[in-house]
Amino acid sequence: MTRRVLVLNGPNLNLLGTREPEVYGADTLDDVLANLRRHVEGRDVELRAVQSNIEGELVDALHEARTWADGVVFNPGAFTHYSIALRDAISGTGLAVVETHLSNVHAREEFRHRSVLAAVCLGVVAGFGADSYLVALDGLLRHLEQQEPAS
């Protein structure tokens, strides 16, 4: 069974590789996505990627994903800390979503310590740089496998 996963990226993630590389690393978003695609090569996994700096477009992507995706790896960027609209979209779609962050948000400024999304997500992965996406994807795929009915 093919697993379909949306890799959703929020504001400023289009600047990866140049924006604060000491915090976010030197990999671009294209590098991160290429690494994810290599990671699932030979597996029955389809990845689709969306990045937007606009909250409503991220909500729309989540709404659309409910018609085709099994789950979502989501780096919401700064929207993590205040977007009730994204929280409601995650909750409303019923999709398994793993909140993902490159940096350890709990070791940074205090305003980054709280996620309004985490409570409606399957889990949260943070602090492993670009590998956070790999850990999130593997966790999501394992969760989806466990949800399959026994044959």
Secondary structure, 3 states (H helix, E strand, C coil): CCEEEEEEECCCHHHCCCCCHHHHCCCCHHHHHHHHHHHCCCCCEEEEEEECCCHHHHHHHHHHHCCCCCEEEEECHHHHHCCHHHHHHHHHHCCEEEEEECCCHHHCCHHHCCCCCHHHCCEEEECCCCHHHHHHHHHHHHHHHHHCCCC
